[in-house]
Structure formats: structure tokens, C-alpha cells
């Protein structure tokens, strides 16, 4: 299956810095992964929700933090 209308979402260095400052948990699985990212595109920009798989907290990042 080929998707012709695909979207690309990126995390800027500033966003990653904010995520790392917010993060306080140690990864518990073998891969070291601990975040789930949700991208919500709209006519006003993209809203990003980062959820910690360890403690279940959420960080909400507006698109204007680029």
C-alpha cells in the first residue's frame, strides 16, 4: 500500500530540550524507549502530546515552541 498524502512530524531541538527537562523517569524496557508521541495537526499548527510510558504523565507542547 502506498500512502500518497503522508505527513511528516518533527521534534525540534528546543522541544527535545523541554522534554528532557520535564522527564524524571528511567526507562524500564530493554529498548530504552519510554515516550509515546501524539501529533494533532490543525489549521492553527500542530499540537504535540508526549506521554511517559513509565509514570503516565503527559507533557503538552504547542507548535509555537520551535
Number of C-alpha atoms within 10 A of each C-alpha: 3 5 6 6 5 6 7 5 11 8 14 11 11 11 18 11 12 14 17 10 9 12 16 11 11 11 14 11 10 6 7 9 13 18 18 12 13 14 15 13 13 8 5 8 11 16 15 19 17 18 17 19 16 15 12 12 12 16 15 12 17 13 16 10 11 11
